Amino acid sequence: MTEYVKSIVTFIDILGFKKLLAELNADGSYVHSPDEIERILDEFQNITGYDGFIKLGSERVELSIMRFSDCLVRCARVTNAVDDHEWPGLRAAEILSIALMQFVLSGKGIFIRGGMTEGDIRIDAKKDKVEDSPITTSETRVFGPALVEAYELEHHKAVLPRIILEPAVIPQFKKDLSEQDTVNGFLNDRNDRTYIDYLHVSRWYYDQKRLIDSYPPALDSHRKMIVANLKKHTDERILAKYRWLAKYHNAFLDDPDEEWEKLPGVAREELRINLSDLGLKSQQ
């Protein structure tokens, strides 16, 4: 019998996907065709893995990814581990991977929210032949306390476009991240929840990969997508989420630790989002 396995579990969905599906043109046709929706979901699915930049200490890492509609479940675990010494690198790698997913998707106009925890989960993939029939059925069952917790975090507590951590796992994640000498500022505690600080993570990653000249244009795409949504939406509940993103974006630009002056040709003010110019209040 397969038992529960310890995993890092993250439940993620796309912000505003329900509204995206329901938008209609004046003639009653869908604004977004099924092919366009499929392309969005493909982007969501494809940015998933690790690039090996953070040393995991072992090749015995299993990443399972399950997608249904606009939701994605990631389960990362160390297989056949005899102790916990391999988990710190995996925790850092999973934070990095999800942060880069957030940043890359945001430049394409796709903003996500979710919840991350660590605990017990079970994944069973089954394929059965129907008796006296050419039909074969396949099924993947995913369940466990960690999946429920990750879903609850995403559905009831994240609210804003961010990936929040379950409070009970935060001390261990912070401890492990602090022991990675190349990792700094991966988590943000400034608001009511601890969440993955994907702008700081992505800046760090571009710098380490010697791609820093490509970062300002990527950050400008982040700005443009937020502004486009602020102009597009009138629903106050939706606007509050994009105002939060604008505030997060601007706070990142104001961080003195980022040493913007070392980036030639970068005018921070041109990357800033001015809510007053958009006719919107700055407060959430």
C-alpha positions as CSV (number, residue, x, y, z in Angstrom):
1,M,0.0,0.0,0.0
2,T,1.3,3.5,-0.9
3,E,1.5,5.7,2.2
4,Y,1.4,9.5,2.4
5,V,4.7,11.1,1.4
6,K,6.2,14.3,2.8
7,S,6.1,17.0,0.0
8,I,6.2,20.7,-0.6
9,V,2.7,21.3,-2.0
10,T,1.6,24.5,-3.8
11,F,-1.9,25.2,-5.1
12,I,-2.0,27.9,-7.7
13,D,-4.6,29.5,-9.9
14,I,-4.8,32.3,-12.4
15,L,-6.2,35.7,-11.3
16,G,-9.4,36.6,-13.0
17,F,-9.7,33.4,-15.1
18,K,-13.5,33.0,-14.5
19,K,-14.1,36.6,-15.9
20,L,-11.7,35.8,-18.8
21,L,-13.9,32.9,-19.8
22,A,-17.2,34.8,-19.5
23,E,-16.3,38.0,-21.5
24,L,-18.5,38.4,-24.5
25,N,-18.5,40.7,-27.6
26,A,-21.5,42.7,-28.6
27,D,-22.6,40.0,-30.9
28,G,-22.6,37.4,-28.2
29,S,-19.3,35.7,-29.2
30,Y,-16.5,35.1,-26.8
31,V,-13.9,37.7,-26.5
32,H,-11.3,35.0,-25.8
33,S,-11.4,32.0,-28.1
34,P,-10.8,28.5,-26.8
35,D,-7.4,28.5,-28.7
36,E,-6.4,31.7,-26.9
37,I,-7.4,30.3,-23.5
38,E,-5.4,27.2,-24.3
39,R,-2.3,29.3,-25.1
40,I,-2.7,31.0,-21.7
41,L,-3.0,27.6,-20.0
42,D,0.0,26.3,-21.9
43,E,2.1,29.3,-20.7
44,F,0.9,28.5,-17.2
45,Q,1.9,24.8,-17.5
46,N,5.2,25.1,-19.3
47,I,7.1,27.3,-16.8
48,T,7.5,24.7,-14.1
49,G,10.8,23.1,-13.4
50,Y,14.2,23.7,-12.0
51,D,17.3,24.9,-13.9
52,G,19.8,23.5,-11.5
53,F,21.0,26.9,-10.3
54,I,20.4,26.1,-6.6
55,K,22.3,22.9,-5.6
56,L,19.8,20.4,-4.4
57,G,22.5,18.0,-3.0
58,S,20.8,15.1,-4.7
59,E,19.3,14.0,-7.9
60,R,16.6,12.2,-6.0
61,V,14.0,14.9,-6.4
62,E,10.6,14.3,-7.8
63,L,8.3,17.1,-9.1
64,S,4.7,16.2,-9.8
65,I,2.5,18.7,-11.6
66,M,-1.2,18.4,-12.0
67,R,-3.4,20.8,-13.9
68,F,-7.1,21.2,-14.1
69,S,-8.7,24.3,-15.8
70,D,-6.8,27.3,-14.4
71,C,-5.5,25.5,-11.3
72,L,-2.1,23.9,-10.9
73,V,-0.9,21.7,-8.1
74,R,2.9,21.3,-7.6
75,C,4.3,18.5,-5.3
76,A,8.0,18.4,-4.8
77,R,9.8,15.8,-2.7
78,V,13.0,14.1,-2.1
79,T,12.7,10.4,-2.9
80,N,14.3,7.7,-0.8
81,A,15.8,10.2,1.6
82,V,17.1,8.7,4.8
83,D,17.2,12.0,6.7
84,D,16.3,15.6,6.2
85,H,19.7,16.9,5.0
86,E,18.5,17.2,1.4
87,W,15.4,19.2,2.1
88,P,16.9,22.7,2.6
89,G,18.1,22.9,-1.0
90,L,14.7,21.7,-2.3
91,R,12.9,24.3,-0.3
92,A,15.0,27.0,-1.8
93,A,14.7,25.6,-5.3
94,E,11.0,25.4,-5.1
95,I,10.7,29.0,-3.9
96,L,13.0,30.1,-6.7
97,S,11.1,28.1,-9.4
98,I,7.7,29.5,-8.4
99,A,9.0,33.1,-8.1
100,L,10.4,32.9,-11.7
101,M,7.1,31.4,-12.8
102,Q,5.3,34.4,-11.3
103,F,7.7,36.9,-12.9
104,V,7.7,35.4,-16.4
105,L,3.9,34.9,-16.5
106,S,3.3,38.5,-15.3
107,G,5.2,39.8,-18.3
108,K,2.6,38.0,-20.4
109,G,-0.3,39.5,-18.5
110,I,-0.9,36.4,-16.4
111,F,-1.0,37.0,-12.7
112,I,-1.3,34.1,-10.2
113,R,-2.0,33.5,-6.6
114,G,-1.6,30.5,-4.4
115,G,-0.7,28.8,-1.2
116,M,2.4,26.7,-0.2
117,T,2.8,24.3,2.6
118,E,4.8,21.2,3.5
119,G,3.2,17.9,4.6
120,D,1.6,14.7,3.7
121,I,0.2,13.9,0.3
122,R,-0.5,10.9,-1.9
123,I,-0.4,10.7,-5.6
124,D,-1.6,7.6,-7.4
125,A,-1.6,7.2,-11.2
126,K,-3.8,4.4,-12.4
127,K,-4.5,2.9,-15.8
128,D,-7.1,0.1,-16.2
129,K,-8.4,-1.9,-19.1
130,V,-12.2,-2.1,-19.1
131,E,-13.2,-5.8,-19.2
132,D,-14.5,-7.0,-22.6
133,S,-13.9,-3.6,-24.1
134,P,-11.2,-1.7,-26.1
135,I,-11.5,1.2,-23.6
136,T,-8.7,2.0,-21.3
137,T,-9.3,4.4,-18.4
138,S,-6.6,6.5,-16.7
139,E,-6.9,8.3,-13.4
140,T,-4.6,10.3,-11.1
141,R,-5.7,10.6,-7.6
142,V,-4.3,13.3,-5.5
143,F,-5.2,13.8,-1.8
144,G,-3.9,14.4,1.6
145,P,-3.8,17.0,4.4
146,A,-1.1,19.1,2.6
147,L,-3.3,19.5,-0.5
148,V,-6.3,20.6,1.6
149,E,-4.1,23.1,3.4
150,A,-2.6,24.5,0.2
151,Y,-6.0,24.9,-1.3
152,E,-7.4,26.7,1.8
153,L,-4.4,29.1,1.7
154,E,-5.0,29.9,-1.9
155,H,-8.8,30.0,-1.8
156,H,-9.4,31.8,1.5
157,K,-6.3,33.6,2.6
158,A,-4.0,34.6,-0.3
159,V,-6.8,36.9,-1.8
160,L,-4.2,39.1,-3.6
161,P,-1.9,37.9,-6.5
162,R,0.8,36.4,-4.4
163,I,1.9,32.9,-3.2
164,I,1.6,32.8,0.6
165,L,3.2,30.3,2.9
166,E,1.4,28.3,5.6
167,P,2.5,29.9,9.0
168,A,3.7,26.6,10.5
169,V,6.3,26.0,7.8
170,I,7.7,29.6,7.6
171,P,10.4,29.2,10.3
172,Q,11.9,26.2,8.6
173,F,11.8,27.8,5.2
174,K,13.5,30.9,6.5
175,K,16.1,28.9,8.3
176,D,16.9,26.9,5.2
177,L,16.9,30.0,2.9
178,S,19.3,31.8,5.3
179,E,21.8,28.9,5.0
180,Q,21.9,29.2,1.2
181,D,24.7,31.8,0.9
182,T,23.4,33.0,-2.5
183,V,19.8,33.5,-1.5
184,N,18.6,36.7,0.0
185,G,15.1,38.3,0.3
186,F,13.1,35.4,-1.1
187,L,10.3,35.9,1.3
188,N,8.4,39.1,2.1
189,D,6.8,39.7,5.6
190,R,5.7,43.3,5.0
191,N,2.0,42.7,4.9
192,D,-0.4,40.4,6.8
193,R,1.0,37.3,5.2
194,T,4.5,35.9,4.3
195,Y,4.7,35.5,0.6
196,I,7.2,34.8,-2.1
197,D,8.9,38.1,-3.1
198,Y,9.1,37.3,-6.8
199,L,10.5,40.7,-7.9
200,H,13.5,40.5,-5.6
201,V,14.0,36.8,-6.5
202,S,13.9,37.5,-10.2
203,R,16.3,40.5,-9.9
204,W,18.7,38.2,-7.9
205,Y,18.4,35.4,-10.5
206,Y,19.0,37.7,-13.5
207,D,22.1,39.1,-11.8
208,Q,23.5,35.6,-10.9
209,K,22.9,34.4,-14.5
210,R,24.6,37.6,-15.9
211,L,21.4,38.6,-17.6
212,I,20.9,41.8,-15.7
213,D,20.8,43.9,-18.8
214,S,17.6,42.1,-19.7
215,Y,16.0,42.7,-16.4
216,P,14.8,46.4,-16.8
217,P,12.8,45.5,-20.0
218,A,11.3,42.5,-18.3
219,L,10.3,44.7,-15.3
220,D,8.8,47.2,-17.7
221,S,6.6,44.5,-19.1
222,H,5.5,43.8,-15.5
223,R,4.6,47.5,-15.2
224,K,2.8,47.7,-18.5
225,M,0.6,44.6,-17.7
226,I,-0.4,46.0,-14.3
227,V,-1.3,49.4,-15.9
228,A,-3.2,47.8,-18.6
229,N,-5.4,45.9,-16.1
230,L,-5.8,49.1,-14.0
231,K,-7.2,50.8,-17.1
232,K,-9.3,47.9,-18.1
233,H,-11.2,47.0,-15.0
234,T,-13.9,48.9,-13.2
235,D,-14.9,46.4,-10.5
236,E,-13.5,47.7,-7.2
237,R,-12.7,44.2,-6.0
238,I,-10.5,43.5,-9.0
239,L,-9.0,46.9,-9.0
240,A,-7.8,46.4,-5.4
241,K,-5.7,43.5,-6.5
242,Y,-4.0,45.4,-9.3
243,R,-3.5,48.4,-7.0
244,W,-1.8,46.0,-4.6
245,L,0.5,44.9,-7.4
246,A,1.2,48.5,-8.3
247,K,2.2,49.2,-4.7
248,Y,4.4,46.1,-4.6
249,H,6.0,47.1,-7.9
250,N,6.8,50.6,-6.7
251,A,8.1,49.4,-3.3
252,F,10.6,47.2,-5.1
253,L,11.8,50.2,-7.1
254,D,12.3,52.1,-3.9
255,D,14.4,49.4,-2.2
256,P,17.9,50.8,-1.7
257,D,19.4,47.4,-1.6
258,E,18.7,46.8,-5.3
259,E,21.4,49.4,-6.2
260,W,19.6,50.7,-9.3
261,E,22.4,53.2,-10.0
262,K,24.6,50.3,-11.0
263,L,22.4,49.5,-13.9
264,P,23.4,51.8,-16.8
265,G,20.6,53.5,-18.7
266,V,17.9,52.6,-16.2
267,A,15.6,55.4,-15.2
268,R,13.6,54.2,-12.2
269,E,10.9,56.8,-12.6
270,E,10.1,55.5,-16.0
271,L,9.4,52.1,-14.5
272,R,7.2,53.5,-11.7
273,I,3.4,53.2,-11.7
274,N,1.7,56.5,-11.0
275,L,-1.8,55.7,-9.8
276,S,-2.9,59.3,-9.6
277,D,-2.1,59.7,-13.4
278,L,-4.5,56.8,-13.9
279,G,-7.3,58.5,-11.9
280,L,-7.0,55.9,-9.2
281,K,-6.5,56.3,-5.4
282,S,-3.1,55.0,-4.2
283,Q,-4.5,53.2,-1.2
284,Q,-5.8,49.7,-1.3
